[in-house]
Amino acid sequence: MSPRDTIAAIATAAGAAGVGIVRLSGPGCRAIGATLLGRPPEPRYAHYLRFRDADRSLIDDGLLIFFPGPQSYTGEDVLELQGHGSPVLLGQLLRRCLALGARPARPGEFTERAFLEGRLDLAQAEAVADLISAGSEAAARAARRSLEGEFSRRVDATLEGLTALRVWIEAALDFPDEEIDFLAVPELGQRLQAVANDLAKLRADAERGKRLVDGLHVVIAGAPNVGKSSLLNALAGEERAIVTDIAGTTRDLLRENVRLDGVALTLVDTAGLRESAEPVEREGIRRAHGELAKADLVLAVLDDSRPGLPMPEIDVAAPVLWLHNKADLTGQPPHAEDRADGRHLWLSVQTGEGLDALRAALRSAAGVGEGGEGGFSARARHLDALARTAAALERAAAQLYRGAGELAAEELRQAQDALGEITGRVDADALLGRIFGDFCIGK
């Protein structure tokens, strides 16, 4: 018997009014509803009843609602029992349902069933979990747009472009005697570039969506005594780091999770970057470099009052925001400049001048306010799939340039497979188990 041939049930307590819910999905829901109600339940009708155990003893009173498939969340028959939010009463009601043939649901099983029944694709299914765990209004809006299919539509449009390219190339290979070399016509290269451009935009938007879901990992770096720890305290809103005039006070990583206008940030204060013979400080500097390699954004703090102080060497893939601290000592008004090495902000942590501009920059880096209403939530596996798609597409372009049509077609197939993983267009049981295993009980 397949797991989907059985009934999944789970009890959850929710609601400000203390409402408790037992939800069941699968064939047999109608029969369990009829047993509890004493007659077949009407579809989508709230039946008031007294829930009774097998010996007719009273468990609770509440509502019974039956949703016949496929017009339900899972696409199967769904039965919802609403009672009081007492864990004891919910436990009794759940045990009654299990005695009538249901079984406990696995984490994420309701959403997994919705995917298997075609009610949601994988990206939409993951958006359910993102919506539940959203830590800000921006993250909730992005998750809602993914749930409504915005991300999936973008993926499908790019997938359609890849498919059209592959059809073109394979058709040209099937008719090699044609007078026109269809692999060399300019239009093929133009369409290949158009798909690459669409994919690049999709990747950028997905990276922004992942930052909205996961928050931003921000590493504060710079030479000793430039104000790194003071900056952490200012952004955290309390004194979390020790601040002294003694160079090398911070010797280990100090992490602080903060929420900035709804944006989740992990701020990491690091040891001052300099040459040191002191073993403990040297280890702190080594850890600082390790943390920089994992950053989504680096705040490189400079001392504007010491213009002769060398700028720290920060060689990272992440964007770097250069902060000229102590600008109040030099008379520099808070302002911003875009330079070849990134954006520079002048501020004073001591007076607070320029901190609002920094907070705005952090919100922007986290994806808030970008992408308009088209933003969507995304996850690390989505970015991995998009990166593999882009790599395969780049290899396909190289093979076409060499005139190797068969190899180009194979690379496009790999690009299609990688992109299809996002919405579940490929068969990957292990992938499904990993995705839905991270869901909470009841979804």
Buried (B, 14 or more C-beta within 10 A) or exposed (E): EEEBEBBBBBBBBEEEEEBBBBBBBBBBBBBBBBBBBEEEBEEEEEBEBEBBEEEEEEBBEBBBBBBBBEEBBBBBBBBBBBBBBBEEBBBBBBBBBBEBBBBEBBBBBBBBBBBBBEBBBBBBBBBBBBBEEBBBEBBBBBBBBBBEBBBBEBBBEBBEBBBEBBEBBBEBBEEEEEEEEBBEEEEBBEBBEEBBEBBEEBBEBBBBBBBBBBBBBBBBBBBBBBBBBBBBBBBBEEEBBEBEEEBBBBBEBBEBEBEBEBBBBBBBBBBBBBEBEEEEBBBBBEBBBEBBEEBBBBBBBBBBBBEEBEEBEBEBEBEBBBBBBBBBBBEBEBEBEEEEEBBBBBBBBBEEBBBEBBBBBBBEBBBBEBBEEEBBBBBEBBBEBBEBBBBBBBBBBEBBEEEBBEBBBBBBBBBBBBBBBBBBBBEBEEBBEEBBEEBBBBB
